[in-house]
């Protein structure tokens, strides 16, 4: 069942031929909508964007997407926001389902967009003007630990090595607010403070790609994409849930990576059911001193490099045990 939140297009949306459990009309602050629906069970929210006060400010939409989950939103847009910068910003905050055509809503309910479906309209995260001035078109992948010590620093280091083999030396890693990179003795691994992130990205304008260990840095809009690491041990998961019972609601629609994971396919399925989440990739424990072929497959799934590089000559995956 779905909910409709409408304002200027309420009469048109009221005739939409879909299952509706709740229909709300009016203009609301983003916080009001989150409070209204955060504990309400529904499949999709068809949100007339004019029902959101200050909807032209992407932060208002971002607040709703974080509070309710990007994957649940279908935005009904107005002509004044159907422009490249605004649409790019929607993609950057993880909102992939939007239209100004009422007839397209049923299609988005039946087959929601994935990033690949809207990647062509993204001009890099956070708005074309800001990011182009900051990064000069560099591809940026953010990595964030969700459980404590889930391995963001080590995974970044291994991915950086893999990408350097693929694309050459102009691959950089940045960690924000910490000094862990000092142990790697690599000039392309850089530690910066929170206030220096954008200036450092301008400094490394020759980079082909930058991996960022976000640590406690909150603004993910600097990244084209962010992956979220969870170490799925019982201790780590129980501590995570104890500290934030709604964490998996906030991760809806995001790329969850099980890192340092010994889970089988069956285990992953049970994890997804219990957490009401979708696992993007299940990474086993890896030795950072060796070449890990599975990382080629992982990067391929992210749309970086060649996913077929992780196959044996007979066409079978090297790690057939692990769910992709």
Buried (B, 14 or more C-beta within 10 A) or exposed (E): EBBBBBBBBBEEBEEBEBEBEBBBBEBBBBEBBBEBBEEEEBEBBBBBBBBBBEBEEBEBBBBBBBBBBBBBBBBBBBEEBEEEEBBBBBBBBBBBBBBBEBEBBEEBBEEBBEBEEBBEEBBBBBBBEBBBEBBBEBBBBBBBBBBEEBBBBBBBBBBBBBBBEBEEEBBBBBBBBBEBBEEBEBEBBBBBEEEBBBEBBEEBEEBBBBBBBBBEBEEBBBBBBBBBBBBBBEEBBEEBEEEEEEBBBBBBBBBBBBBBBEBEEEBBEEBBEEBEBEBBBBBBEBEEEEEBBBBBBBBBBBEBBEBEBBBEEEEEBBBEEBBB
